[in-house]
Amino acid sequence: MKLLFIADPLEGFKIYKDTTFAMMREAQRRGHQLAACLPQDLVWQRGSQVTARVRDIVLTGDATDWFQAQPLRSSALTAFDAVLMRKDPPFDSEYFYATHLLEQAEREGARVFNKPRALRDHPEKLAIMEFPQFIGPTLVTRDAQDIQQFHAEHQDIILKPLDGMGGMGIFRVGPDGLNLGSITETLNRHGAQSVMVQKFLPQIVDGDKRVLIIGGRPVPFCLARIPQGSEVRGNLAAGGKGVARPLSARDWEIAEALGPVLQSRGLLLAGVDVIGECVTEINVTSPTCFQEIQEQTGCDVAHLFVDALEAAVAAHG
């Protein structure tokens, strides 16, 4: 197959842990051809198809100079067997516009994973609203008084922006309510922006688990991201320690319930975040943790992913 990866600049990849790199490596091992571009390389003009300025690449196996690239060339997205949207958040206006260009490419016959419409329809914080049976007490609001009432009821709470990633902008406010007003003003910009507020889950000490779902089926191991020191955030980007574990019975229950729903909407890969018994986020833009799980358990997640990708492309016909 010919595969196009739309991602952040390859030169910035940390290949010892990067999930997109793991996908590329497994795809090349199977003989698939690789190309890469940035979201800003997408172009559409009336009378022609969506194209991109792409680089054909070959992985070298070297830890530093890890790829060789051909000069930029213009190609229609329909020339590839699969287009993989792997741009990291934030899901900003440019990301939004990219999904529309990719959806146009789909209308022209391109196969895009994850499906562009599904990326738009599943904002990573808000997607949990559809599955209330699996989440803890949660509030989404712009209103400071709503947040005060939620705090009065639950005492120990987490506040976070809807467009954050990697633990950015997450605050905990305890029973004393210290700084609740100023934190609310910082996050909601005096009522201009919506905020998610959740009851603090003390099980975070055991880790914020990333449960991966590929082709509607759970990967049997998760990565528990454990906060270090006095930190309340388990995110690896915030210094959390990643420990791979077999899925618990509750993890299986959640993943087996969500998996078929997400797959039916064109989400080939999703990362469900679970603290204790509760889902806290559903990540669909660029889920990670493939390499950490494989290194610690031997479970080759990239192999499972490329299996699912090949099956999805074959099913498209």
N, C-alpha and C positions, 0 to 999 in steps of 0.2 A: 504494500500500500504506500501511497504518497501522503505524508502527514504534515500539516502546517500547525505549528505551535504559535499562538499569539500570546506573548508573555512580556515580562519586563526585560530590560537589556540583559543579554546573555553574559556580558562581561561582569555583571554584578552578582551572578549566581554563586552561592556557597554550595558547591556540588556535594560536599560531604553530608549535607542534610536536605538538599533541595528535592522536592517531590517531582517537579516538572523534569528535572534532570533524570531522576529515576525512571520516569515514563519514557523519556527519550532513549535511555540506555537499553531498556528492555525492548523497545520497538526496533532499534537498530540491530540488536542481537538476533531478532527474528527476520532481519533482512528488509525491513521497511525503510523507505527513504524519508529523510527529515528536512524540513525547512522551518524557518522562524521569521517572525516579524513583530513589530510593536503595534499597539492599537492605532497609533497615529499614522501608520503606513497604509491603513485602509482608505480606499478611494472609490467613489461612485460618480458616474456622469451619465446623464440621460443618453440613451441609445447604446449603452454598453453595460457589461456586468460589473459587479463589485470586484475590484482588483486589490492587490496589495503589493507593496514593494518588499520582496522576500529575499532571504539569503538561504541558499541550499547549504546544509551543514553536515559534517561528519564528526562523530565523537572520536577522539584520539586515544582515550584511555589514560592520558596524562592528567595529573592532579592539578596542574596550573594552567597550561595551555590546552584546555580540555576539548576544544572544538576547532575545526577548520571550516572556514566559510568561503563560499564563492561570492563573487560580486553581486550586488543588488540587481534584481531583475523584477519586472512587473509580471504578475500572473493573476488570472481569474481564480477566485476561490473554488469555483467548480472544477478546476483542474486537479484538485486534491481529493483523495478518497475520504479524508476526514480533516476537519478543522477543529483544533482544540483551543478553547478560550481559557487561558491560564494566567491572565493578568491579575495581580494581587489587588485587593481593595486599596483605597476606598472606592466605594461605588458612587462616584461623583458624576457630574453631568457628562463628562467626556466618556466615562464608562457606559453610561446610559445611551449616549449617541452611538457608541460602538455596537451595542446590542441591536440597534435598529439597522445599522449597516449589515450586520451579520444575519439578521432576519431577512433582509432583502436578498442576501446571498442564498439563503435557504429557499426562497421563492424561485430562485434561478436554478436550483438543484443541488446546492452545496449541502453537505452533512456537517452540522456544527454541534459540538459537545462542550459543555452542557448547552442545552437548547437556549437560544437568546431570550425568547419570551419567558422561559422558566427562570432565567437569571433575574429578569425584571420583576417577576411575580413572587419571588421568594427572598425579600430583604432579610438579611441574616438574623437580625434581632427580632423582627416582627413575624417571621414565618412560624414561630412557635404558637401564635394565637390560634392556629387551626387545630392544635392538639392539646386542648386544655387538660385532658386527663393525664398528661405526662409532665405538666409543669407545676412549679410552686407558685405561691401568691405573687402576682405580677400586675403592674400598673403601667399604662402608657398615657402620658398627658403632657400638656404644656403648663398646667396650672399649679402654682406653688402651693395653694391651699390643699389641693388633692394630694400632693406629696406629703404635706404635713399630717394629714389625716391617715395616710397609709403608714407613716412612721409611728404615729400614735398607736395604731393597731398592732403593728408587727415589731416595733422597738429597735430591731437591728436590721438595717436595710442596705442594699447596694443600689447605687444610681449610676447610669451609664448613658452616653449619647447613642443615638440610633445608627450613626455612621462611623463609629469607632472600629478599630481593629487592633489585634495584638495586645489587648488590655488597656488601650489608650483611653484616658478620660474616665476610668472607673473609680468610684469613691464608695467607701463604707462609712455609714453613720450609725453609731451605737445608741443605746438607750438614753444617753444624756443629750442627744440631739445636737451635739457640738458642731457648729459650722453648717448645719443643714440649710439655713437660709442662703449663705454665700455660695455653697456648692450648687444649690438649685439655680441661683442667678447665673452662675458660671455656665451650667449645662443648658438651661432653657433660654438663655439670653433675654431675660426679663419677659418671658412668655412668647418669644419668637420661634423657639425650637422645641420639638417634642423630646421627651426623656423617657427612658425605661427605668422603672424602679422595681426591684425584686426583694423579697424577704431574703436576708442573709442565710445561706445554707452552711451550717458548721461542718458538714461533710467535706467541704473544700480542703480540709487538712489532709484528706486521703486522695485528693487530686481532682482536677477538672478533666474528665475523661473525654477524649476524642474517639468517638465510635464511627468508623468509616463504613459507608454503604456503597457498594459497587454493583451496578446493574441490578439494583433492587435487593441485593443480598448482603448481609453483614460480613465484614472481615472478622474472623473469630477472636482477634486480639485488638485491644484498644491501647491508646497511649494516655496514661494518667499524668497530667501536668501538675506537679505538686508545688505549691507556693513555698518560697524559701524565707527563713527568718521571720520578720514581722509582716511580710508582704501578704496581702489577701488575694492577689492575682496569681493564678497558676500558669498563665500564658508563657510559652517559651520565650517570646519576645520581651517579656517582663521579668525574665530571670528564673522562671519556673524550671523544675527538674522533670524530665520526661521518663516515666517508668512504664514499660509495656506490661500488660496483664491480659489474661483471658477475660472475655466478656462475662459479666455476672448474669444471673437469671433475669434480672430487671433490664440490663442492657440488651439482652436478646429480645425480651418482650417489646421494648421500645423500637429496636431496629427492625424487627420483623413486622411491626405495625406500620412504621413509616416507610420502609423500603419500597414496597410495591406502589405506594402513592407517589413517591418522589420519582421512581423510575417511569411511571406512566406519563409523567409530565415532561420527560426528556432530560431528567437529571441523572446522567450516567454515574456521577460521583457526587456524594454528599458527605459532609462531616458533621455528625450530631454531637453536640457538647452536652455532657451529662455530669451533674454534681449530685452525688448520693443517688437518689431515686428520681431526680428531676432533670428534664431537658431544659437547657438554658439558651441554646442557640442552634440554628441549623445552617451550616456553612455550605454554600454552593458555588461561590465565585472561584476559589482556588484552594480547595482543601489540601492539607498537608499531612505529615507524619508517616509517610510511607517508609522512609529509610530508618527512622528510629525503631519502628515496629519490627522491620526485618532484621536489623542488627541484634535486637534483644531476644527475638523469638524464633528467627529462621523463617517466619511466614513471609513469603515473597509477594508483597502487596502489589508491586508494579506488574508482576506476572499476572495476578488476578485482574488488574485493570486492563492490560492489553488484551487479555482473553475477552473481557467484556466489550472492549472497543471493537475488536475484530468481529464479534458476534453482532454488535449493533450495526456495523457497516454492512455486513452480509444481509441482515434483516431488511435494511433499506433497499437492497436489490441493486 
